[in-house]
Amino acid sequence: MSDTSLMPLAGINNVSEDAAMQRGGDAARLYVRDAVNVDITPAGKASVRVGERLVSATRFRDVWQSPLHRDTFGTLAGRWVKINPVDWSHEELATVGEGAIHLVLNSLVCAGGPAGLFTYDGRVAQRLTLDTPPAPLLTAGAGSLEPGTYGAALAWLRGSQESATSELATIEVGAGGALEVALPIWLDPTLTGVRLYLTRHDGGELLRAGDWPAGTASIHLPLLPQLGAPAQFRHFSPMPTGQFLAYWRGRLLTARGNVLRWSEALAYHLHDERHGFAQMPQRITFMQPVDGGVWVGQVDHVVFLRGSAPSEFSSERKGGRAPVPGSAIPASPDALGGDLTAGGSDAAVWLAENGYVVGTASGALVEPQAGVLKGIAGRSGTSVVFGRRLLTAVV
């Protein structure tokens, strides 16, 4: 009976027949059916995987470390927390709900959860979006306005951030009249002001009439002020949260159910409900942008939305096996190797039924473990790149 050398190892193969588990020749290799708690090096050597230890009894979830700030965040009983990994103490920031997704957005840490989208600037956490104000209440007073019909709308201000514009309110003003604008109640303590937009008499475009500080209850206009730029955020709404969250080409992307949504360019808090979405044929199981578009996981395949802007998206069904929901992450050329990241761009990587799958920046789908792995499945997965090795925890 001939001896079989166990080294060097080629990895796991649970697809091929027993006779195909061993490769001969100058580069002899041996596949194994399974390798539990073992790491296999590229040279084929096996070593016992480093064990784990309990570092905290606190049940943190959704733990994430900012690649820019190196701060650690997570959730605890629905609260968004900043974690000190030295002693595992925490600081509560906001209520976001369980299942938060994190990213760096314009040098801020952004978290999306069931309660909405939030940002943290190192001092305070606040909601990313601003509510759309209701239409103002208009009444006519005594003044020097030209007679005619006037329209007015509002937008909340938080520093330089402007909310979506309210619905238009109109009123008929007679000769020698004035415009009295009653403002809504200020419910958001982070607001710094309100912006009023007016039309000229007898209609026209909504133009900027001026800004008033937080707490202003009403505005008296005996004369029409000098009007400025037109309202830029009419017919928009606050950007909705989602199960998945990503940043791509100056826009915030969210996905829930089978709908992918995107914000306005460089206005991450605003969303166009009429045109700012793409409806997928199946439930979205992951969403990972790359330079050439967005990889979107479906229940039993993946789709590549090709384009440099949402208006250019073309949907390409790429097939592939069923991905593990939530397992997609970006991976650099250093982690994957230059042959899988053409041009040095990051690629999308996710775990599927037949192993890890790479979605390149150009829209190519690569299945390096197809034919040697099968039967991988789970309700959800979380992936990390650690020491040039991809690791995925599957439940």
Contacts in CASP RR format, 6 or more apart in sequence:
PFRMAT RR
TARGET T0000
AUTHOR 0000-0000-0000
METHOD contacts of the structure
MODEL  1
MSDTSLMPLAGINNVSEDAAMQRGGDAARLYVRDAVNVDITPAGKASVRV
GERLVSATRFRDVWQSPLHRDTFGTLAGRWVKINPVDWSHEELATVGEGA
IHLVLNSLVCAGGPAGLFTYDGRVAQRLTLDTPPAPLLTAGAGSLEPGTY
GAALAWLRGSQESATSELATIEVGAGGALEVALPIWLDPTLTGVRLYLTR
HDGGELLRAGDWPAGTASIHLPLLPQLGAPAQFRHFSPMPTGQFLAYWRG
RLLTARGNVLRWSEALAYHLHDERHGFAQMPQRITFMQPVDGGVWVGQVD
HVVFLRGSAPSEFSSERKGGRAPVPGSAIPASPDALGGDLTAGGSDAAVW
LAENGYVVGTASGALVEPQAGVLKGIAGRSGTSVVFGRRLLTAVV
4 22 0 8 1.000
4 30 0 8 1.000
5 28 0 8 1.000
5 30 0 8 1.000
6 30 0 8 1.000
7 30 0 8 1.000
7 44 0 8 1.000
7 45 0 8 1.000
7 46 0 8 1.000
8 28 0 8 1.000
8 29 0 8 1.000
8 30 0 8 1.000
8 43 0 8 1.000
8 44 0 8 1.000
8 45 0 8 1.000
9 29 0 8 1.000
9 30 0 8 1.000
9 31 0 8 1.000
9 32 0 8 1.000
9 35 0 8 1.000
9 40 0 8 1.000
9 44 0 8 1.000
9 45 0 8 1.000
9 46 0 8 1.000
10 23 0 8 1.000
10 29 0 8 1.000
10 30 0 8 1.000
10 31 0 8 1.000
10 44 0 8 1.000
11 31 0 8 1.000
11 32 0 8 1.000
11 35 0 8 1.000
11 40 0 8 1.000
11 44 0 8 1.000
11 372 0 8 1.000
12 31 0 8 1.000
12 32 0 8 1.000
12 33 0 8 1.000
12 34 0 8 1.000
12 35 0 8 1.000
12 372 0 8 1.000
12 373 0 8 1.000
13 20 0 8 1.000
13 21 0 8 1.000
13 31 0 8 1.000
13 32 0 8 1.000
13 33 0 8 1.000
13 371 0 8 1.000
13 372 0 8 1.000
13 373 0 8 1.000
14 33 0 8 1.000
14 34 0 8 1.000
14 372 0 8 1.000
14 373 0 8 1.000
14 374 0 8 1.000
14 375 0 8 1.000
15 371 0 8 1.000
15 372 0 8 1.000
15 373 0 8 1.000
15 374 0 8 1.000
16 31 0 8 1.000
16 371 0 8 1.000
16 372 0 8 1.000
20 31 0 8 1.000
21 30 0 8 1.000
21 31 0 8 1.000
21 32 0 8 1.000
21 33 0 8 1.000
22 28 0 8 1.000
22 29 0 8 1.000
22 30 0 8 1.000
22 31 0 8 1.000
23 29 0 8 1.000
23 30 0 8 1.000
23 31 0 8 1.000
29 44 0 8 1.000
31 372 0 8 1.000
35 46 0 8 1.000
37 48 0 8 1.000
37 49 0 8 1.000
37 51 0 8 1.000
38 46 0 8 1.000
38 47 0 8 1.000
38 48 0 8 1.000
38 49 0 8 1.000
39 46 0 8 1.000
39 47 0 8 1.000
39 48 0 8 1.000
39 49 0 8 1.000
39 389 0 8 1.000
40 46 0 8 1.000
41 47 0 8 1.000
55 88 0 8 1.000
56 88 0 8 1.000
58 76 0 8 1.000
58 88 0 8 1.000
58 90 0 8 1.000
59 76 0 8 1.000
59 77 0 8 1.000
60 74 0 8 1.000
60 75 0 8 1.000
60 76 0 8 1.000
60 81 0 8 1.000
60 83 0 8 1.000
60 90 0 8 1.000
61 74 0 8 1.000
61 75 0 8 1.000
61 76 0 8 1.000
61 98 0 8 1.000
61 99 0 8 1.000
61 100 0 8 1.000
62 73 0 8 1.000
62 74 0 8 1.000
62 75 0 8 1.000
62 98 0 8 1.000
62 99 0 8 1.000
62 100 0 8 1.000
62 101 0 8 1.000
62 102 0 8 1.000
63 72 0 8 1.000
63 73 0 8 1.000
63 74 0 8 1.000
63 83 0 8 1.000
64 72 0 8 1.000
64 73 0 8 1.000
64 74 0 8 1.000
64 102 0 8 1.000
65 71 0 8 1.000
65 72 0 8 1.000
65 73 0 8 1.000
66 72 0 8 1.000
66 73 0 8 1.000
66 102 0 8 1.000
66 104 0 8 1.000
66 109 0 8 1.000
67 104 0 8 1.000
68 104 0 8 1.000
68 107 0 8 1.000
69 104 0 8 1.000
69 109 0 8 1.000
69 122 0 8 1.000
71 82 0 8 1.000
71 109 0 8 1.000
71 122 0 8 1.000
72 82 0 8 1.000
72 83 0 8 1.000
72 84 0 8 1.000
72 85 0 8 1.000
73 80 0 8 1.000
73 81 0 8 1.000
73 82 0 8 1.000
73 83 0 8 1.000
73 93 0 8 1.000
73 102 0 8 1.000
73 109 0 8 1.000
73 111 0 8 1.000
73 120 0 8 1.000
74 80 0 8 1.000
74 81 0 8 1.000
74 82 0 8 1.000
74 83 0 8 1.000
74 100 0 8 1.000
74 102 0 8 1.000
75 81 0 8 1.000
75 96 0 8 1.000
75 97 0 8 1.000
75 98 0 8 1.000
75 99 0 8 1.000
75 100 0 8 1.000
76 90 0 8 1.000
76 92 0 8 1.000
78 95 0 8 1.000
78 96 0 8 1.000
78 97 0 8 1.000
78 98 0 8 1.000
79 92 0 8 1.000
79 93 0 8 1.000
79 94 0 8 1.000
79 95 0 8 1.000
79 96 0 8 1.000
79 97 0 8 1.000
80 92 0 8 1.000
80 93 0 8 1.000
80 94 0 8 1.000
80 95 0 8 1.000
80 96 0 8 1.000
80 97 0 8 1.000
80 100 0 8 1.000
80 111 0 8 1.000
80 118 0 8 1.000
80 120 0 8 1.000
80 125 0 8 1.000
81 90 0 8 1.000
81 91 0 8 1.000
81 92 0 8 1.000
81 93 0 8 1.000
82 90 0 8 1.000
82 91 0 8 1.000
82 93 0 8 1.000
82 120 0 8 1.000
83 89 0 8 1.000
83 90 0 8 1.000
84 90 0 8 1.000
84 91 0 8 1.000
93 118 0 8 1.000
93 120 0 8 1.000
93 125 0 8 1.000
94 111 0 8 1.000
94 115 0 8 1.000
94 118 0 8 1.000
94 125 0 8 1.000
94 126 0 8 1.000
94 127 0 8 1.000
95 115 0 8 1.000
96 111 0 8 1.000
96 112 0 8 1.000
96 113 0 8 1.000
96 114 0 8 1.000
96 115 0 8 1.000
96 116 0 8 1.000
96 118 0 8 1.000
97 113 0 8 1.000
97 114 0 8 1.000
97 115 0 8 1.000
98 114 0 8 1.000
99 113 0 8 1.000
99 114 0 8 1.000
100 111 0 8 1.000
100 112 0 8 1.000
100 113 0 8 1.000
101 111 0 8 1.000
101 112 0 8 1.000
101 113 0 8 1.000
101 242 0 8 1.000
101 243 0 8 1.000
101 244 0 8 1.000
101 245 0 8 1.000
102 109 0 8 1.000
102 110 0 8 1.000
102 111 0 8 1.000
102 112 0 8 1.000
102 245 0 8 1.000
103 109 0 8 1.000
103 110 0 8 1.000
103 245 0 8 1.000
103 246 0 8 1.000
103 247 0 8 1.000
104 110 0 8 1.000
104 247 0 8 1.000
105 119 0 8 1.000
105 128 0 8 1.000
105 247 0 8 1.000
105 252 0 8 1.000
105 268 0 8 1.000
106 268 0 8 1.000
108 119 0 8 1.000
108 120 0 8 1.000
108 121 0 8 1.000
109 119 0 8 1.000
109 120 0 8 1.000
109 122 0 8 1.000
110 117 0 8 1.000
110 118 0 8 1.000
110 119 0 8 1.000
110 120 0 8 1.000
110 128 0 8 1.000
110 245 0 8 1.000
110 252 0 8 1.000
111 117 0 8 1.000
111 118 0 8 1.000
111 119 0 8 1.000
111 120 0 8 1.000
112 118 0 8 1.000
112 241 0 8 1.000
112 242 0 8 1.000
112 245 0 8 1.000
112 254 0 8 1.000
113 241 0 8 1.000
113 242 0 8 1.000
114 241 0 8 1.000
115 241 0 8 1.000
116 127 0 8 1.000
116 128 0 8 1.000
116 129 0 8 1.000
116 240 0 8 1.000
116 241 0 8 1.000
117 127 0 8 1.000
117 128 0 8 1.000
117 129 0 8 1.000
117 239 0 8 1.000
117 241 0 8 1.000
117 245 0 8 1.000
117 252 0 8 1.000
117 254 0 8 1.000
117 269 0 8 1.000
118 125 0 8 1.000
118 126 0 8 1.000
118 127 0 8 1.000
118 128 0 8 1.000
119 125 0 8 1.000
119 126 0 8 1.000
119 128 0 8 1.000
126 190 0 8 1.000
127 190 0 8 1.000
128 239 0 8 1.000
128 268 0 8 1.000
128 269 0 8 1.000
129 238 0 8 1.000
129 239 0 8 1.000
129 269 0 8 1.000
130 156 0 8 1.000
130 158 0 8 1.000
130 161 0 8 1.000
130 162 0 8 1.000
130 163 0 8 1.000
130 164 0 8 1.000
130 188 0 8 1.000
130 191 0 8 1.000
130 238 0 8 1.000
130 269 0 8 1.000
131 156 0 8 1.000
131 163 0 8 1.000
131 187 0 8 1.000
131 188 0 8 1.000
131 238 0 8 1.000
132 163 0 8 1.000
132 164 0 8 1.000
132 165 0 8 1.000
132 166 0 8 1.000
132 237 0 8 1.000
132 238 0 8 1.000
133 154 0 8 1.000
133 155 0 8 1.000
133 156 0 8 1.000
133 163 0 8 1.000
133 166 0 8 1.000
133 184 0 8 1.000
133 194 0 8 1.000
134 166 0 8 1.000
134 167 0 8 1.000
134 184 0 8 1.000
135 152 0 8 1.000
135 153 0 8 1.000
135 154 0 8 1.000
135 166 0 8 1.000
135 167 0 8 1.000
135 168 0 8 1.000
135 169 0 8 1.000
136 152 0 8 1.000
136 153 0 8 1.000
136 154 0 8 1.000
136 166 0 8 1.000
136 169 0 8 1.000
136 181 0 8 1.000
136 182 0 8 1.000
136 183 0 8 1.000
136 184 0 8 1.000
136 196 0 8 1.000
137 169 0 8 1.000
137 181 0 8 1.000
137 182 0 8 1.000
138 150 0 8 1.000
138 151 0 8 1.000
138 152 0 8 1.000
138 169 0 8 1.000
138 170 0 8 1.000
138 171 0 8 1.000
138 179 0 8 1.000
138 180 0 8 1.000
138 181 0 8 1.000
138 182 0 8 1.000
139 171 0 8 1.000
139 180 0 8 1.000
139 182 0 8 1.000
140 171 0 8 1.000
140 172 0 8 1.000
140 173 0 8 1.000
140 174 0 8 1.000
140 177 0 8 1.000
140 178 0 8 1.000
140 179 0 8 1.000
140 180 0 8 1.000
141 173 0 8 1.000
141 177 0 8 1.000
141 178 0 8 1.000
141 179 0 8 1.000
141 180 0 8 1.000
142 176 0 8 1.000
142 177 0 8 1.000
142 178 0 8 1.000
142 222 0 8 1.000
143 176 0 8 1.000
143 177 0 8 1.000
143 178 0 8 1.000
143 222 0 8 1.000
143 223 0 8 1.000
144 176 0 8 1.000
144 177 0 8 1.000
144 178 0 8 1.000
144 222 0 8 1.000
144 223 0 8 1.000
145 173 0 8 1.000
145 174 0 8 1.000
145 176 0 8 1.000
145 177 0 8 1.000
145 178 0 8 1.000
145 179 0 8 1.000
145 201 0 8 1.000
145 221 0 8 1.000
145 222 0 8 1.000
145 223 0 8 1.000
145 224 0 8 1.000
146 201 0 8 1.000
146 224 0 8 1.000
147 173 0 8 1.000
147 174 0 8 1.000
147 175 0 8 1.000
147 176 0 8 1.000
147 177 0 8 1.000
147 201 0 8 1.000
148 172 0 8 1.000
148 173 0 8 1.000
148 174 0 8 1.000
148 201 0 8 1.000
148 202 0 8 1.000
149 170 0 8 1.000
149 171 0 8 1.000
149 172 0 8 1.000
149 173 0 8 1.000
149 201 0 8 1.000
149 202 0 8 1.000
149 203 0 8 1.000
150 170 0 8 1.000
150 171 0 8 1.000
150 173 0 8 1.000
150 179 0 8 1.000
150 198 0 8 1.000
150 199 0 8 1.000
150 200 0 8 1.000
150 201 0 8 1.000
150 203 0 8 1.000
151 168 0 8 1.000
151 169 0 8 1.000
151 170 0 8 1.000
151 171 0 8 1.000
151 198 0 8 1.000
151 199 0 8 1.000
151 203 0 8 1.000
151 206 0 8 1.000
152 168 0 8 1.000
152 169 0 8 1.000
152 170 0 8 1.000
152 171 0 8 1.000
152 179 0 8 1.000
152 181 0 8 1.000
152 196 0 8 1.000
152 197 0 8 1.000
152 198 0 8 1.000
152 199 0 8 1.000
153 165 0 8 1.000
153 166 0 8 1.000
153 167 0 8 1.000
153 168 0 8 1.000
153 169 0 8 1.000
153 196 0 8 1.000
153 197 0 8 1.000
153 206 0 8 1.000
153 231 0 8 1.000
153 234 0 8 1.000
154 165 0 8 1.000
154 166 0 8 1.000
154 183 0 8 1.000
154 184 0 8 1.000
154 194 0 8 1.000
154 195 0 8 1.000
154 196 0 8 1.000
154 197 0 8 1.000
155 162 0 8 1.000
155 163 0 8 1.000
155 164 0 8 1.000
155 165 0 8 1.000
155 166 0 8 1.000
155 194 0 8 1.000
155 195 0 8 1.000
155 197 0 8 1.000
155 231 0 8 1.000
155 233 0 8 1.000
156 162 0 8 1.000
156 163 0 8 1.000
156 188 0 8 1.000
156 191 0 8 1.000
156 193 0 8 1.000
156 194 0 8 1.000
156 195 0 8 1.000
157 163 0 8 1.000
157 191 0 8 1.000
157 192 0 8 1.000
157 193 0 8 1.000
157 194 0 8 1.000
157 195 0 8 1.000
157 211 0 8 1.000
158 188 0 8 1.000
158 190 0 8 1.000
158 191 0 8 1.000
158 192 0 8 1.000
158 193 0 8 1.000
159 192 0 8 1.000
159 193 0 8 1.000
161 269 0 8 1.000
162 195 0 8 1.000
162 232 0 8 1.000
162 233 0 8 1.000
163 233 0 8 1.000
163 238 0 8 1.000
163 269 0 8 1.000
164 233 0 8 1.000
164 234 0 8 1.000
164 235 0 8 1.000
164 236 0 8 1.000
164 237 0 8 1.000
164 238 0 8 1.000
164 270 0 8 1.000
165 197 0 8 1.000
165 206 0 8 1.000
165 231 0 8 1.000
165 233 0 8 1.000
165 234 0 8 1.000
165 235 0 8 1.000
165 236 0 8 1.000
168 206 0 8 1.000
171 179 0 8 1.000
173 179 0 8 1.000
173 201 0 8 1.000
177 222 0 8 1.000
178 220 0 8 1.000
178 221 0 8 1.000
178 222 0 8 1.000
178 223 0 8 1.000
179 198 0 8 1.000
179 220 0 8 1.000
179 221 0 8 1.000
180 218 0 8 1.000
180 219 0 8 1.000
180 220 0 8 1.000
180 221 0 8 1.000
181 196 0 8 1.000
181 218 0 8 1.000
181 219 0 8 1.000
181 220 0 8 1.000
181 221 0 8 1.000
182 217 0 8 1.000
182 218 0 8 1.000
183 194 0 8 1.000
183 212 0 8 1.000
183 216 0 8 1.000
183 217 0 8 1.000
183 218 0 8 1.000
183 219 0 8 1.000
186 214 0 8 1.000
186 215 0 8 1.000
191 214 0 8 1.000
192 213 0 8 1.000
192 214 0 8 1.000
193 211 0 8 1.000
193 212 0 8 1.000
193 213 0 8 1.000
193 214 0 8 1.000
193 215 0 8 1.000
193 216 0 8 1.000
194 211 0 8 1.000
194 212 0 8 1.000
194 214 0 8 1.000
194 216 0 8 1.000
195 208 0 8 1.000
195 210 0 8 1.000
195 211 0 8 1.000
196 208 0 8 1.000
196 209 0 8 1.000
196 210 0 8 1.000
196 211 0 8 1.000
196 212 0 8 1.000
196 219 0 8 1.000
197 206 0 8 1.000
197 207 0 8 1.000
197 208 0 8 1.000
197 209 0 8 1.000
197 230 0 8 1.000
197 231 0 8 1.000
198 206 0 8 1.000
198 207 0 8 1.000
198 209 0 8 1.000
198 221 0 8 1.000
198 224 0 8 1.000
198 225 0 8 1.000
198 227 0 8 1.000
199 205 0 8 1.000
199 206 0 8 1.000
199 207 0 8 1.000
200 207 0 8 1.000
200 224 0 8 1.000
200 227 0 8 1.000
201 224 0 8 1.000
205 230 0 8 1.000
206 230 0 8 1.000
206 231 0 8 1.000
206 234 0 8 1.000
207 227 0 8 1.000
207 228 0 8 1.000
207 229 0 8 1.000
207 230 0 8 1.000
207 231 0 8 1.000
208 227 0 8 1.000
208 228 0 8 1.000
208 229 0 8 1.000
208 230 0 8 1.000
208 231 0 8 1.000
209 221 0 8 1.000
209 225 0 8 1.000
209 227 0 8 1.000
209 228 0 8 1.000
210 225 0 8 1.000
212 219 0 8 1.000
233 267 0 8 1.000
233 270 0 8 1.000
235 272 0 8 1.000
235 274 0 8 1.000
236 264 0 8 1.000
236 270 0 8 1.000
236 271 0 8 1.000
236 272 0 8 1.000
236 273 0 8 1.000
237 270 0 8 1.000
237 271 0 8 1.000
237 272 0 8 1.000
237 273 0 8 1.000
238 269 0 8 1.000
238 270 0 8 1.000
238 271 0 8 1.000
239 252 0 8 1.000
239 254 0 8 1.000
239 261 0 8 1.000
239 263 0 8 1.000
239 268 0 8 1.000
239 269 0 8 1.000
239 270 0 8 1.000
239 271 0 8 1.000
240 254 0 8 1.000
240 256 0 8 1.000
240 261 0 8 1.000
240 271 0 8 1.000
241 254 0 8 1.000
241 256 0 8 1.000
242 254 0 8 1.000
242 255 0 8 1.000
242 256 0 8 1.000
243 255 0 8 1.000
243 256 0 8 1.000
243 257 0 8 1.000
243 284 0 8 1.000
244 253 0 8 1.000
244 254 0 8 1.000
244 255 0 8 1.000
244 256 0 8 1.000
244 284 0 8 1.000
244 286 0 8 1.000
244 287 0 8 1.000
244 326 0 8 1.000
245 252 0 8 1.000
245 253 0 8 1.000
245 254 0 8 1.000
246 252 0 8 1.000
246 253 0 8 1.000
246 254 0 8 1.000
246 287 0 8 1.000
246 288 0 8 1.000
246 289 0 8 1.000
246 294 0 8 1.000
247 253 0 8 1.000
247 289 0 8 1.000
248 262 0 8 1.000
248 289 0 8 1.000
248 293 0 8 1.000
248 294 0 8 1.000
249 265 0 8 1.000
249 289 0 8 1.000
249 308 0 8 1.000
249 309 0 8 1.000
250 265 0 8 1.000
250 266 0 8 1.000
250 268 0 8 1.000
251 262 0 8 1.000
251 263 0 8 1.000
251 264 0 8 1.000
251 265 0 8 1.000
251 268 0 8 1.000
251 310 0 8 1.000
252 262 0 8 1.000
252 263 0 8 1.000
252 268 0 8 1.000
253 260 0 8 1.000
253 261 0 8 1.000
253 262 0 8 1.000
253 263 0 8 1.000
253 287 0 8 1.000
253 289 0 8 1.000
253 294 0 8 1.000
254 260 0 8 1.000
254 261 0 8 1.000
254 262 0 8 1.000
255 261 0 8 1.000
255 284 0 8 1.000
255 287 0 8 1.000
255 296 0 8 1.000
256 284 0 8 1.000
257 283 0 8 1.000
257 284 0 8 1.000
258 279 0 8 1.000
258 280 0 8 1.000
258 281 0 8 1.000
258 282 0 8 1.000
258 283 0 8 1.000
258 284 0 8 1.000
259 277 0 8 1.000
259 278 0 8 1.000
259 279 0 8 1.000
259 280 0 8 1.000
259 284 0 8 1.000
260 277 0 8 1.000
260 278 0 8 1.000
260 279 0 8 1.000
260 280 0 8 1.000
260 284 0 8 1.000
260 287 0 8 1.000
260 294 0 8 1.000
260 296 0 8 1.000
260 305 0 8 1.000
261 271 0 8 1.000
261 276 0 8 1.000
261 277 0 8 1.000
262 271 0 8 1.000
262 276 0 8 1.000
262 277 0 8 1.000
262 310 0 8 1.000
263 269 0 8 1.000
263 270 0 8 1.000
263 271 0 8 1.000
264 270 0 8 1.000
264 271 0 8 1.000
264 272 0 8 1.000
276 310 0 8 1.000
278 305 0 8 1.000
278 310 0 8 1.000
278 313 0 8 1.000
278 315 0 8 1.000
280 296 0 8 1.000
280 298 0 8 1.000
280 303 0 8 1.000
281 298 0 8 1.000
282 298 0 8 1.000
282 299 0 8 1.000
282 300 0 8 1.000
283 298 0 8 1.000
283 299 0 8 1.000
284 296 0 8 1.000
284 297 0 8 1.000
284 298 0 8 1.000
285 297 0 8 1.000
285 298 0 8 1.000
285 299 0 8 1.000
285 323 0 8 1.000
285 324 0 8 1.000
285 325 0 8 1.000
285 326 0 8 1.000
286 295 0 8 1.000
286 296 0 8 1.000
286 297 0 8 1.000
286 323 0 8 1.000
286 325 0 8 1.000
286 326 0 8 1.000
286 327 0 8 1.000
286 328 0 8 1.000
286 350 0 8 1.000
287 294 0 8 1.000
287 295 0 8 1.000
287 296 0 8 1.000
287 297 0 8 1.000
287 328 0 8 1.000
288 294 0 8 1.000
288 295 0 8 1.000
288 328 0 8 1.000
288 329 0 8 1.000
288 330 0 8 1.000
288 348 0 8 1.000
288 350 0 8 1.000
289 295 0 8 1.000
289 348 0 8 1.000
290 330 0 8 1.000
290 345 0 8 1.000
290 346 0 8 1.000
290 347 0 8 1.000
290 348 0 8 1.000
290 359 0 8 1.000
290 360 0 8 1.000
290 361 0 8 1.000
290 363 0 8 1.000
291 345 0 8 1.000
291 346 0 8 1.000
291 361 0 8 1.000
292 306 0 8 1.000
292 307 0 8 1.000
292 308 0 8 1.000
292 361 0 8 1.000
292 362 0 8 1.000
292 363 0 8 1.000
293 304 0 8 1.000
293 305 0 8 1.000
293 306 0 8 1.000
293 307 0 8 1.000
293 308 0 8 1.000
293 313 0 8 1.000
293 361 0 8 1.000
293 363 0 8 1.000
294 304 0 8 1.000
294 305 0 8 1.000
294 313 0 8 1.000
295 302 0 8 1.000
295 303 0 8 1.000
295 304 0 8 1.000
295 305 0 8 1.000
295 328 0 8 1.000
295 348 0 8 1.000
295 350 0 8 1.000
295 359 0 8 1.000
295 363 0 8 1.000
296 302 0 8 1.000
296 303 0 8 1.000
296 304 0 8 1.000
296 305 0 8 1.000
297 303 0 8 1.000
297 323 0 8 1.000
297 328 0 8 1.000
297 350 0 8 1.000
298 323 0 8 1.000
299 322 0 8 1.000
300 321 0 8 1.000
300 322 0 8 1.000
301 317 0 8 1.000
301 318 0 8 1.000
301 319 0 8 1.000
301 320 0 8 1.000
301 321 0 8 1.000
301 322 0 8 1.000
302 318 0 8 1.000
302 319 0 8 1.000
302 320 0 8 1.000
302 323 0 8 1.000
302 350 0 8 1.000
302 357 0 8 1.000
302 365 0 8 1.000
303 315 0 8 1.000
303 316 0 8 1.000
303 317 0 8 1.000
303 318 0 8 1.000
304 315 0 8 1.000
304 316 0 8 1.000
304 318 0 8 1.000
304 359 0 8 1.000
304 363 0 8 1.000
304 365 0 8 1.000
305 313 0 8 1.000
305 314 0 8 1.000
305 315 0 8 1.000
305 316 0 8 1.000
306 312 0 8 1.000
306 313 0 8 1.000
306 314 0 8 1.000
306 315 0 8 1.000
306 316 0 8 1.000
306 363 0 8 1.000
307 313 0 8 1.000
307 314 0 8 1.000
316 363 0 8 1.000
318 363 0 8 1.000
318 365 0 8 1.000
319 365 0 8 1.000
320 352 0 8 1.000
320 354 0 8 1.000
320 357 0 8 1.000
320 365 0 8 1.000
320 367 0 8 1.000
321 352 0 8 1.000
321 353 0 8 1.000
321 354 0 8 1.000
321 357 0 8 1.000
321 367 0 8 1.000
322 352 0 8 1.000
322 353 0 8 1.000
322 377 0 8 1.000
323 350 0 8 1.000
323 351 0 8 1.000
323 352 0 8 1.000
323 357 0 8 1.000
324 350 0 8 1.000
324 351 0 8 1.000
324 352 0 8 1.000
324 376 0 8 1.000
324 377 0 8 1.000
324 378 0 8 1.000
324 380 0 8 1.000
324 381 0 8 1.000
324 392 0 8 1.000
324 394 0 8 1.000
325 378 0 8 1.000
325 379 0 8 1.000
325 380 0 8 1.000
325 381 0 8 1.000
326 350 0 8 1.000
326 380 0 8 1.000
326 381 0 8 1.000
326 382 0 8 1.000
326 383 0 8 1.000
327 350 0 8 1.000
327 351 0 8 1.000
327 380 0 8 1.000
327 381 0 8 1.000
327 382 0 8 1.000
327 383 0 8 1.000
327 392 0 8 1.000
327 394 0 8 1.000
328 348 0 8 1.000
328 349 0 8 1.000
328 350 0 8 1.000
328 383 0 8 1.000
329 348 0 8 1.000
329 349 0 8 1.000
329 350 0 8 1.000
329 383 0 8 1.000
329 384 0 8 1.000
329 385 0 8 1.000
330 346 0 8 1.000
330 347 0 8 1.000
330 348 0 8 1.000
330 349 0 8 1.000
331 341 0 8 1.000
331 346 0 8 1.000
331 347 0 8 1.000
331 348 0 8 1.000
331 349 0 8 1.000
331 358 0 8 1.000
331 385 0 8 1.000
331 390 0 8 1.000
332 341 0 8 1.000
332 346 0 8 1.000
332 385 0 8 1.000
333 340 0 8 1.000
333 341 0 8 1.000
333 343 0 8 1.000
333 344 0 8 1.000
333 345 0 8 1.000
333 346 0 8 1.000
334 388 0 8 1.000
335 385 0 8 1.000
335 388 0 8 1.000
335 390 0 8 1.000
336 347 0 8 1.000
336 349 0 8 1.000
336 358 0 8 1.000
338 344 0 8 1.000
340 347 0 8 1.000
340 358 0 8 1.000
340 360 0 8 1.000
340 366 0 8 1.000
340 368 0 8 1.000
341 347 0 8 1.000
341 360 0 8 1.000
341 361 0 8 1.000
342 360 0 8 1.000
342 361 0 8 1.000
342 362 0 8 1.000
342 364 0 8 1.000
343 361 0 8 1.000
345 360 0 8 1.000
345 361 0 8 1.000
346 361 0 8 1.000
347 358 0 8 1.000
347 359 0 8 1.000
347 360 0 8 1.000
347 361 0 8 1.000
348 358 0 8 1.000
348 359 0 8 1.000
349 356 0 8 1.000
349 357 0 8 1.000
349 358 0 8 1.000
349 359 0 8 1.000
349 383 0 8 1.000
349 390 0 8 1.000
350 356 0 8 1.000
350 357 0 8 1.000
350 383 0 8 1.000
351 357 0 8 1.000
351 376 0 8 1.000
351 381 0 8 1.000
351 383 0 8 1.000
351 392 0 8 1.000
351 394 0 8 1.000
352 367 0 8 1.000
352 376 0 8 1.000
353 374 0 8 1.000
353 375 0 8 1.000
353 376 0 8 1.000
353 377 0 8 1.000
354 367 0 8 1.000
354 369 0 8 1.000
354 370 0 8 1.000
354 371 0 8 1.000
354 373 0 8 1.000
354 374 0 8 1.000
354 375 0 8 1.000
354 376 0 8 1.000
355 367 0 8 1.000
355 369 0 8 1.000
355 370 0 8 1.000
355 373 0 8 1.000
355 376 0 8 1.000
356 368 0 8 1.000
356 369 0 8 1.000
356 390 0 8 1.000
357 365 0 8 1.000
357 366 0 8 1.000
357 367 0 8 1.000
358 365 0 8 1.000
358 366 0 8 1.000
358 367 0 8 1.000
358 368 0 8 1.000
359 365 0 8 1.000
359 366 0 8 1.000
360 366 0 8 1.000
376 394 0 8 1.000
377 394 0 8 1.000
378 394 0 8 1.000
378 395 0 8 1.000
379 395 0 8 1.000
380 394 0 8 1.000
380 395 0 8 1.000
381 392 0 8 1.000
381 393 0 8 1.000
381 394 0 8 1.000
381 395 0 8 1.000
382 392 0 8 1.000
382 393 0 8 1.000
383 390 0 8 1.000
383 391 0 8 1.000
383 392 0 8 1.000
383 393 0 8 1.000
384 390 0 8 1.000
384 391 0 8 1.000
384 392 0 8 1.000
385 391 0 8 1.000
END
